[in-house]
Amino acid sequence: MPEPPGFAGELADHLQKTGRPTIDSDKVTQAHQLHAAGKSYRDIAATLGVSRGTVGNWLSTPKTQ
């Protein structure tokens, strides 16, 4: 049965997700692999669908695995 008229539901149903997007660790790992293979930041960014700045941030931190 559908909700009665005027029923707004839970507050969480109406809130938007805020804040920074989560970091995809698979993409970070792939960025490190592509960089080790000699790819440029521009090529890595195009391959992974992120900005060159993001690639630079990812590669400026040591690989954890």
N, C-alpha and C positions, 0 to 999 in steps of 0.2 A: 504494500500500500504506500502511495507517495506521502510525503510529509504534509502535514496540515497547513493551510494558508497562514502565512506570517511566521512560519518556523524558519529560523535563520541558520540552524545547524551549529556546529562547534566553531569556536573562534579560530582554531587552527586550520579549518577549511578555507578561511578567507584571508589568511596571512600570506604574504609573498615571501619567498626565500630572499634573504638579504645577506650582504657580506661578500667576501671574495669567493670566487669559485674554488673548489677543491683541486689540488694538484693531482694530476693523473700520473702515478708513479711509473706506469708502463711507458708513457710518452717521455718521461725524464730518462728512463733507461735507454729507450730507443735513441734519444738525442745524444747521449754519451756514446752509444755504439756508432752512430753516423759520424760524429765528430772524430772518433778514433779511426774511422775509415777514410778520413780526409775531407769530408763534406764541409762546406762553408756554413756559417750561421744562417745565411739567406736560404740556402738549399734545405737545411734542416727545418727551418721555419715553414717553408712552403710544403714540405713533405708532411709535417705534423699538424699544419693548420693553426699555427700560433705566430706571434710576432717575433722579430729578431731579438727584441729586448728580453722576451721571455726565455728564448733559447740562451741568451747570454747569462741570465740569472740562474738558469738550471745548470749551466756548465761552469759557473763560477764557484759552485759548491761541490765538494768532493762526492764522487759516486759512492753510495752506501753499500752497494752489493758487489 
